[in-house]
Amino acid sequence: MEATEDESEKIQPPEDGYIPSEDAERFMVIAQAISSKWVGHFANATYHREEARFKRDSAYQLAFLESGAKSDRQKDVDAKQHPTVRIAEATLIYATAALKLAELRHDELVRAYHAFKKIIEIREKEKQYS
């Protein structure tokens, strides 16, 4: 994901904010290419989050069954404090964060793509009226 994150640096509008239609077209192509990479990261992150959730749930069930406590409430507390469950929980948190990052970056590039598309439409209308 880090390599793809750095690719967004290729889309830098000029200081004055005016983007000619040629640059907007180029930025659209770049945004679309980077966006498709983020789709791949999103799919991978979704898989890893679900895998982490499964591992966390499995570790919890195993720790619950192995607990020597008398009551289910105490078994639940013991299972949640078990080291493998805590590690699996941390992995799940990390995987969820990675999924959210991929989703936000993809959405960001889709919005940028549509903004550049709108700029091209505006520049074409300007040409018609000038």
SVG drawing of the C-alpha trace seen along z (x, -y; Angstrom):
<svg xmlns="http://www.w3.org/2000/svg" viewBox="-22 -35 28 62">
<polyline fill="none" stroke="black" stroke-width="0.4" points="0.0,0.0 2.9,-2.4 4.0,-2.4 0.6,-3.2 0.2,-6.0 3.2,-7.8 1.8,-7.7 -0.8,-10.3 2.0,-12.8 1.8,-12.7 -1.4,-14.7 -0.3,-18.2 -2.3,-21.1 -0.5,-24.4 -0.2,-27.1 -2.8,-29.4 -5.4,-26.6 -6.1,-26.9 -6.0,-23.5 -6.0,-23.4 -8.1,-20.7 -5.0,-18.9 -3.7,-18.6 -7.1,-17.6 -7.2,-14.8 -3.7,-13.6 -4.7,-13.8 -7.9,-11.8 -5.8,-9.0 -3.4,-9.0 -6.2,-9.0 -8.0,-6.2 -4.8,-4.1 -4.1,-4.7 -7.7,-4.1 -7.6,-0.7 -4.6,0.2 -6.5,-0.8 -9.3,1.5 -6.8,4.3 -5.6,3.2 -9.3,2.9 -10.0,6.5 -6.8,7.7 -7.6,5.7 -11.2,7.1 -9.8,10.7 -7.3,10.0 -9.9,8.4 -12.2,11.4 -9.3,13.8 -8.3,11.8 -11.9,11.9 -12.0,15.7 -8.7,16.2 -9.8,13.9 -13.1,15.8 -11.4,19.1 -8.8,18.1 -11.6,16.9 -13.6,20.1 -10.5,22.2 -9.5,20.1 -13.1,20.2 -13.1,24.0 -9.7,24.3 -10.5,22.0 -10.6,23.7 -13.2,21.3 -16.5,22.5 -18.8,20.0 -19.3,18.9 -18.8,15.3 -15.4,16.0 -14.6,18.2 -15.5,15.2 -13.2,12.9 -10.4,15.4 -10.8,16.0 -10.7,12.3 -7.6,11.8 -5.8,14.8 -2.6,13.7 -3.6,15.4 -7.0,13.7 -5.4,10.3 -2.9,10.7 -5.6,11.8 -7.7,8.8 -4.8,6.4 -4.4,8.0 -8.1,7.5 -7.8,3.8 -4.8,3.4 -6.6,5.2 -9.7,3.0 -7.6,-0.1 -5.9,1.1 -9.3,1.7 -10.5,-1.7 -7.4,-3.3 -7.8,-1.5 -11.5,-2.5 -10.8,-6.2 -7.9,-6.4 -10.0,-4.8 -12.9,-7.2 -10.5,-10.1 -9.2,-9.2 -12.7,-8.6 -13.7,-12.1 -10.6,-13.5 -11.4,-11.8 -14.9,-13.3 -13.6,-16.7 -11.1,-16.6 -13.9,-15.4 -16.0,-18.4 -13.1,-20.7 -12.8,-19.3 -16.6,-19.9 -16.2,-23.5 -13.2,-24.2 -15.1,-22.8 -18.0,-25.2 -15.6,-28.0 -14.2,-27.2 -17.8,-27.2 -18.6,-30.7 -15.3,-32.3"/>
</svg>
